[in-house]
Structure formats: C-alpha cells, structure tokens
Amino acid sequence: MRKIDKIILHCSATKEGRHFTVDDINAWHLARGFAKIGYHYVIYLDGSVHEGRSESLIGAHCLGQNATSVGVCYIGGLDADGKPKDTRTDAQKKALVELVEKLKSRYPEAKVYGHNEFAAKACPCFNVKKEFR
C-alpha cells in the first residue's frame, strides 16, 4: 500500500457547464503520453464521483507529489471565456466534501491541497485552504 500524505484537488480546466467524463480525460492524458488518466477520482457536474486511476497506483496529476498523493478532479474550472473560475455546482461541492472526508478517514495523516500550491496554475480555481483546512 502507498503512503498517502496529500489529497490534491484539481479542476479539469474546461468551460463552465460542459460535461466531460473519465473517458474524455483518459483520452486527453493518453494523448499527452500518460499511461492512463492521471487522477484517482473525477467529480461530474451532477456530483457523481467516478474512479479514474486506482488509488493503489501512483497518480500523474501533480509533478513531484504523485507518489504520496491522491488526485481528485472536478469537471469545470473555466468561465465561458476560458478564464479561471470556481464553476463547481452545488452537487460537486457536496460530493467533493464527502469524498475528501472519506479519503481523510482512510488516510488520517493526509492534508488537503490545491494543485496551485505546487505549480504556477490557477487550478483548482477556488481557495482550498479556506474550504478544507
């Protein structure tokens, strides 16, 4: 079993209200040379949570942090003009809280971070520290 000390939150960097799936993200990641989708979980607009990469496998979602983290992505993160925006639906917000709580119970030492805390990106386009610490 991997030692998990981080739960890293991401957005898919897709425009508000546009539906994408694990299969879509998997195709994008394969095109970038990944072995498969880099995220462990993806939260759809309706709040449903879908497994991407197995938690038992090292992710491919945050350079330098993958070995000891779980990557969670919500669909969205950009406004209609393609600028960063917290586009989470109420269902996504609720699902994200519930998923983080489940992961924290499984990995009590894990801290929650936004991708932007490790890279010069807006992702996940909301203040993770304010919501999860």
C-alpha positions, 0 to 999 in steps of 0.5 A: 500500500502507498503512503498517502500524505496529500489529497490534491484537488484539481479542476479539469480546466474546461468551460463552465457547464460542459460535461466531460467524463473519465473517458474524455480525460483518459483520452486527453492524458493518453494523448499527452503520453500518460499511461492512463488518466492521471487522477484517482477520482473525477467529480461530474457536474451532477456530483457523481464521483467516478474512479479514474486511476486506482488509488493503489497506483501512483497518480500523474496529476501533480509533478513531484507529489504523485507518489504520496498523493491522491488526485481528485478532479472536478469537471469545470474550472473555466468561465465561458471565456476560458478564464479561471473560475470556481464553476463547481455546482452545488452537487460537486461541492457536496460530493467533493466534501464527502469524498475528501472526508472519506479519503481523510478517514482512510488516510488520517495523516493526509492534508488537503491541497490545491494543485496551485500550491505546487505549480504556477496554475490557477487550478483548482480555481477556488481557495482550498485552504479556506474550504478544507483546512 
